[in-house]
Amino acid sequence: MLRHIAQLLDPLHPELYRPVIIMGMHRSGTSFLAEVLHRAGIHMGVKRDHNFEAFHFLSINQRAMWQSGGDWNKPVVPAFEHFDKWSSEELFKIHFDLKGNGKYIFYKLINRRWGWKDPRNTFTLPYWLNQFPQAKVIHLIRNGWDVALSLQKRNQKSGEVYKAEFDEPIAGFSLWNTYITQALSYTYSNIHHIKYEDLIQKNQEEISRLENFLKVSLKKHIDHLALKPSEQNECYPKDVRQNIWMKKFYNE
């Protein structure tokens, strides 16, 4: 009976079927954006790691990549058969840690907004759009050389992920190029591209565009969480200066 009621409510409460999906290269500020959206009422998951990634979606993305022979630092677009099979309703329940149909129906009644962040979404997005064709997607872009230097710095931190290749920043930049090229290849109409620098520098025009895309107020949460912008490194190697995406987004 409860399941039948939930099905009847579906057309009136569509948020279950249009989550917000955040993608972008690692070290691009996706954790910052996820926390901003969470504070603004777009729930990013009950069970999350220190990078604000919902464990369940992170695990699904990881396993799909591994089964397809890839990983976050050697990304591939996984075949659909390599994904764990969960219905939209099951994923929604797990995301909110809902036990029983009663709570599930209540969350649908209040039309609770939700979404998840994972840089791997950049490559697993085709599967998620097949599962949630009405999803809203945000692609966060950060200066590629700053990303490379951030990966190098993370390598030096105890307890963090270590990949020897990123001791050389040019390897991190190459991975950034792979991620941004993939993200900008999608023709899905409901993707919003925004620069991390515009968020932390509080560019009101760009923030307003993002607010209009999501239909939610973000400014006060950005003001609360944004760190003081650091000085950008302007001493780029030749390959970085000539990169098409750096030229497009950073006028290099």
C-alpha positions as MATLAB code, in Angstrom:
seq = 'MLRHIAQLLDPLHPELYRPVIIMGMHRSGTSFLAEVLHRAGIHMGVKRDHNFEAFHFLSINQRAMWQSGGDWNKPVVPAFEHFDKWSSEELFKIHFDLKGNGKYIFYKLINRRWGWKDPRNTFTLPYWLNQFPQAKVIHLIRNGWDVALSLQKRNQKSGEVYKAEFDEPIAGFSLWNTYITQALSYTYSNIHHIKYEDLIQKNQEEISRLENFLKVSLKKHIDHLALKPSEQNECYPKDVRQNIWMKKFYNE';
ca = [
       0.000    0.000    0.000;
       2.767    2.474    0.979;
       4.687    1.702   -2.199;
       1.532    2.296   -4.264;
       1.045    5.681   -2.586;
       4.695    6.582   -3.281;
       4.243    5.755   -6.958;
       1.154    7.951   -7.131;
       3.101   10.836   -5.620;
       5.950   10.626   -8.148;
       4.600   13.120  -10.717;
       3.971   15.699   -7.973;
       7.363   15.355   -6.283;
       9.998   15.101   -8.986;
      13.148   15.863   -6.975;
      13.836   12.157   -6.577;
      14.413   11.986  -10.329;
      16.492   15.157  -10.794;
      19.448   15.131   -8.425;
      22.264   17.643   -8.665;
      25.461   15.973   -9.890;
      28.801   17.724   -9.342;
      31.755   16.831  -11.541;
      35.197   18.268  -12.265;
      38.847   17.411  -11.883;
      40.189   16.396   -8.463;
      41.499   19.383   -6.459;
      39.205   21.721   -8.383;
      37.052   22.849   -5.450;
      34.257   20.314   -5.831;
      34.312   19.645   -2.056;
      33.807   23.353   -1.408;
      30.901   23.522   -3.849;
      29.290   20.389   -2.396;
      29.349   21.881    1.088;
      27.873   25.146   -0.196;
      24.978   23.270   -1.839;
      24.464   21.104    1.247;
      24.143   24.199    3.437;
      21.749   25.668    0.876;
      19.413   22.687    1.249;
      20.573   20.331   -1.494;
      21.418   17.272    0.582;
      24.779   15.735   -0.335;
      24.270   12.493    1.562;
      24.008   11.355    5.174;
      27.195    9.291    4.994;
      30.070   11.233    3.437;
      33.853   11.165    3.539;
      36.153   14.090    4.387;
      35.943   15.256    0.767;
      32.148   15.613    1.019;
      31.617   12.601   -1.228;
      28.606   10.375   -0.492;
      30.059    6.936    0.212;
      27.464    5.028   -1.781;
      27.901    6.928   -5.043;
      31.668    7.056   -4.581;
      31.762    3.263   -4.210;
      29.599    2.704   -7.275;
      31.812    4.997   -9.365;
      35.013    3.401   -8.103;
      33.889   -0.142   -8.767;
      32.626    0.709  -12.252;
      35.974    2.273  -13.126;
      37.968   -0.615  -11.674;
      35.849   -3.179  -13.531;
      36.507   -1.234  -16.748;
      40.260   -1.220  -16.143;
      40.569    2.381  -14.987;
      40.896    4.478  -11.854;
      40.632    8.142  -10.869;
      44.168    8.821  -12.126;
      43.716    6.691  -15.254;
      40.080    7.467  -15.991;
      37.827    5.670  -18.458;
      34.130    5.897  -19.277;
      32.878    2.632  -17.748;
      30.558    0.275  -19.582;
      27.038    0.282  -18.156;
      27.265   -3.396  -17.216;
      30.069   -2.559  -14.770;
      27.807   -0.467  -12.549;
      26.012   -1.809   -9.486;
      22.323   -2.081  -10.287;
      20.153    0.092   -8.039;
      16.806    1.697   -8.798;
      16.327    5.452   -8.458;
      14.205    4.857   -5.376;
      16.843    2.646   -3.751;
      19.580    5.206   -4.371;
      17.396    7.957   -2.896;
      16.740    5.878    0.226;
      20.410    5.051    0.712;
      21.407    8.687    0.187;
      19.165    9.828    3.037;
      19.675    6.627    5.072;
      15.920    6.049    5.056;
      14.678    2.955    6.855;
      11.223    1.813    5.775;
       8.695    3.171    3.289;
       7.193    5.606    5.781;
      10.244    7.871    5.867;
      10.681    7.476    2.132;
       7.162    8.778    1.483;
       7.704   11.643    3.942;
      10.856   12.772    2.128;
       8.973   12.646   -1.149;
       6.120   14.651    0.352;
       8.460   17.455    1.365;
      10.141   17.218   -2.046;
      13.644   17.031   -0.572;
      16.407   18.152   -2.919;
      19.547   16.078   -3.144;
      22.681   15.340   -5.097;
      26.227   14.097   -4.845;
      29.767   15.121   -5.642;
      32.534   12.972   -7.047;
      35.192   14.000   -9.596;
      34.715   10.531  -11.143;
      31.254   11.706  -12.223;
      33.142   13.355  -15.072;
      33.493    9.895  -16.623;
      30.530    8.038  -15.117;
      28.048   10.763  -16.116;
      26.599    8.849  -19.123;
      25.392    6.131  -16.764;
      23.935    8.590  -14.259;
      22.106   10.521  -16.966;
      20.639    7.243  -18.154;
      19.460    6.645  -14.583;
      18.412   10.268  -13.942;
      17.702   11.958  -17.307;
      16.365   15.086  -15.578;
      19.461   15.616  -13.420;
      21.122   19.010  -13.094;
      24.879   18.786  -13.629;
      27.493   21.273  -12.438;
      30.988   21.152  -13.908;
      33.513   23.022  -11.775;
      36.617   24.300  -13.552;
      39.829   25.378  -11.850;
      43.078   26.671  -13.316;
      44.874   23.536  -14.477;
      48.321   24.499  -13.228;
      46.921   25.324   -9.788;
      45.302   21.877   -9.797;
      48.634   20.287  -10.691;
      50.425   22.092   -7.883;
      47.652   21.115   -5.456;
      48.052   17.445   -6.405;
      51.793   17.744   -5.858;
      51.199   19.341   -2.445;
      48.700   16.645   -1.459;
      51.336   14.019   -2.224;
      53.399   15.503    0.583;
      50.656   15.173    3.208;
      50.651   12.160    5.495;
      47.463   10.088    5.297;
      46.408   11.492    1.927;
      46.265    9.649   -1.394;
      49.765    9.350   -2.842;
      50.542    8.834   -6.511;
      54.229    9.153   -7.398;
      53.539   10.538  -10.877;
      52.029   13.702   -9.372;
      55.309   14.635   -7.740;
      55.825   16.161  -11.192;
      53.174   18.881  -11.731;
      53.081   18.370  -15.488;
      51.541   14.911  -14.896;
      48.796   16.469  -12.804;
      48.195   19.043  -15.511;
      47.910   16.290  -18.113;
      45.260   14.572  -15.990;
      43.408   17.884  -15.609;
      43.376   18.184  -19.396;
      41.881   14.678  -19.663;
      39.117   15.528  -17.173;
      38.178   18.904  -18.620;
      38.201   17.550  -22.179;
      35.780   14.817  -21.131;
      33.521   17.206  -19.216;
      33.295   19.630  -22.125;
      32.479   16.856  -24.587;
      28.959   16.347  -23.241;
      26.083   17.857  -25.198;
      23.508   17.348  -22.428;
      21.590   20.618  -22.143;
      21.313   20.693  -18.348;
      25.034   21.143  -17.562;
      26.248   24.365  -15.970;
      29.972   25.162  -16.279;
      31.480   27.508  -13.693;
      34.993   28.449  -12.615;
      36.111   27.785   -9.051;
      37.892   31.147   -9.063;
      34.579   32.929   -9.724;
      33.120   31.325   -6.619;
      35.923   32.093   -4.181;
      36.403   35.581   -5.635;
      32.632   36.055   -5.165;
      31.856   37.027   -8.737;
      28.224   38.047   -8.254;
      27.250   37.658  -11.906;
      28.502   34.057  -12.062;
      27.046   33.191   -8.652;
      23.660   34.553   -9.767;
      23.813   32.414  -12.900;
      24.455   29.332  -10.767;
      21.632   30.286   -8.399;
      19.254   30.655  -11.351;
      20.340   27.273  -12.697;
      19.650   25.554   -9.365;
      16.785   27.793   -8.181;
      18.417   28.165   -4.781;
      20.170   30.951   -2.859;
      23.902   30.368   -2.438;
      25.540   33.733   -1.738;
      25.510   33.673    2.078;
      26.899   30.144    2.142;
      29.677   31.055   -0.285;
      30.478   34.124    1.814;
      30.676   31.934    4.911;
      32.837   29.149    3.444;
      35.026   30.828    0.831;
      38.679   31.113    1.742;
      40.702   34.168    0.852;
      41.739   33.669   -2.784;
      45.361   32.637   -3.075;
      47.686   34.242   -5.588;
      47.660   32.332   -8.841;
      50.921   30.973  -10.131;
      51.611   32.740  -13.423;
      54.879   30.999  -14.274;
      53.555   28.315  -16.586;
      55.517   25.797  -18.665;
      55.086   26.163  -22.417;
      52.690   23.179  -22.694;
      50.431   24.801  -20.107;
      50.450   28.198  -21.808;
      49.510   26.596  -25.137;
      46.755   24.359  -23.779;
      43.414   25.118  -25.476;
      41.428   25.039  -22.225;
      43.836   27.341  -20.407;
      43.524   29.744  -23.329;
      39.748   29.469  -23.297;
      39.177   29.916  -19.570;
      42.269   31.732  -18.350;
      43.305   33.846  -21.356;
      46.741   32.297  -21.567;
];
